[in-house]
């Protein structure tokens, strides 16, 4: 289930010539580790996968395996629903509206 979810997003965001359905940069074990640590919630799977891609890019990690997932998620600390940040109510614009102060 997590694999199908991630593959759809990875395929949509690819800029290289990888075949559709490729899990790169994740290994199958990494996807299982993400799913296990995401309380089986699709939102959490995608959020954590995104964070892992960003962290791996910052550390020049080419392939993200289960050990990388565990190390990254352990560094984030305990799981809470509050770790997504504050909810901002308003419209999305391409430029900030400085008139509201």
SULKAZI-V897704 format. One line per field, one symbol per residue. phi: phi as a letter, one per 20 degrees, with the letter a starting at -180 (. if undefined). psi: psi as a letter, one per 30 degrees, with the letter a starting at -180 (. if undefined). A space follows every 50 residues. Layout:
BEGIN
phi=???
psi=???
END
This chain:
BEGIN
phi=.fffffgfffffdfddeffgnfegeeefffffffffedlmdggfgfffff ffffffffdleecedfffffffffffnffbfefenfedeqeececfeffe n
psi=eeeeeeeeeeefgkgaglkkfkfkgkleeeeeeeeeggggkeeeeeeeee eeeeeeefghkekjaeeeeeeeeeffalklffgfllkkklkklfkkjffg .
END
